[in-house]
Structure formats: C-alpha cells, structure tokens
Amino acid sequence: MTMEKTTITKNKDLLADLLDVYEQLRSGNMAQGMAKQLANVAGKAISSGKAQLEYNKWVKNEGKIDFFE
C-alpha cells in the first residue's frame, strides 16, 4: 500500500488524516502495523504541540501556535 505524501501543518489536518487512517484500517485497506506507526507519529506531533502550549503558559507568552490555529 502506498500512502499519499501530505504536509500536515495544522491540528485539524492531523485529525482529518487520522480519521482517514481509521477508515482505511476499518475497511481492511491498511495494514495494522502501518496504522500503528501513523498513530504513534501523530501522538508525538500532538505531544510536541502540548509542550509548546505548556511552555507558553509557563513563560506567560500569549503568542499563538500556528499548529493549533
């Protein structure tokens, strides 16, 4: 199976991509191993964004984080 190369720059893009992975896995069009790897990477992206939010809160920076816009 070949995945289409996409650039995910926003949280909503990541969510849409994960929902697509879910549908492909559910329909039997994606291997469980591939879905697991994609979910793992997505989790790391979300954790990174969460760390940015926590850091901004800690240093009292009210700047926006593009990923969450």
C-alpha positions as CSV (number, residue, x, y, z in Angstrom):
1,M,0.0,0.0,0.0
2,T,1.3,3.5,-0.9
3,M,0.4,6.5,1.2
4,E,-0.2,9.8,-0.4
5,K,2.5,12.3,0.7
6,T,0.9,15.2,2.5
7,T,2.2,18.0,4.7
8,I,0.3,18.5,7.9
9,T,0.6,22.0,9.3
10,K,-2.5,22.3,11.4
11,N,-4.1,20.2,14.1
12,K,-7.3,19.9,12.1
13,D,-5.3,18.5,9.2
14,L,-3.8,15.9,11.5
15,L,-7.2,14.9,12.8
16,A,-8.6,14.5,9.2
17,D,-5.6,12.4,8.3
18,L,-6.1,10.2,11.4
19,L,-9.8,9.7,10.6
20,D,-8.8,8.6,7.1
21,V,-6.3,6.1,8.6
22,Y,-9.1,4.8,10.9
23,E,-11.4,4.3,7.9
24,Q,-8.8,2.6,5.8
25,L,-7.9,0.3,8.7
26,R,-11.5,-0.5,9.4
27,S,-12.2,-1.3,5.7
28,G,-9.2,-3.5,5.5
29,N,-7.2,-1.3,3.2
30,M,-4.4,-0.6,5.6
31,A,-2.1,-2.9,7.5
32,Q,-2.4,-2.7,11.3
33,G,1.4,-2.1,11.5
34,M,1.2,1.0,9.3
35,A,-1.8,2.4,11.2
36,K,0.0,1.9,14.4
37,Q,3.1,3.7,13.1
38,L,1.0,6.6,11.8
39,A,-0.9,6.9,15.1
40,N,2.4,6.9,17.0
41,V,3.8,9.7,14.9
42,A,0.6,11.7,15.3
43,G,0.8,11.3,19.0
44,K,4.3,12.7,19.0
45,A,3.1,15.7,17.0
46,I,0.3,16.3,19.4
47,S,2.6,15.9,22.4
48,S,5.0,18.5,20.9
49,G,2.2,21.0,20.5
50,K,1.1,20.4,24.0
51,A,4.7,21.0,25.2
52,Q,4.6,24.3,23.3
53,L,1.3,25.3,25.0
54,E,2.7,24.4,28.4
55,Y,5.9,26.4,27.8
56,N,4.0,29.4,26.6
57,K,1.9,29.2,29.8
58,W,4.9,28.9,32.0
59,V,6.7,31.9,30.5
60,K,3.4,33.8,30.2
61,N,3.7,34.1,26.5
62,E,0.4,34.6,24.8
63,G,1.7,34.1,21.3
64,K,-0.3,31.9,19.0
65,I,0.9,28.5,18.0
66,D,0.2,28.0,14.3
67,F,-0.4,24.3,14.6
68,F,-3.5,24.9,16.8
69,E,-5.0,27.7,14.6
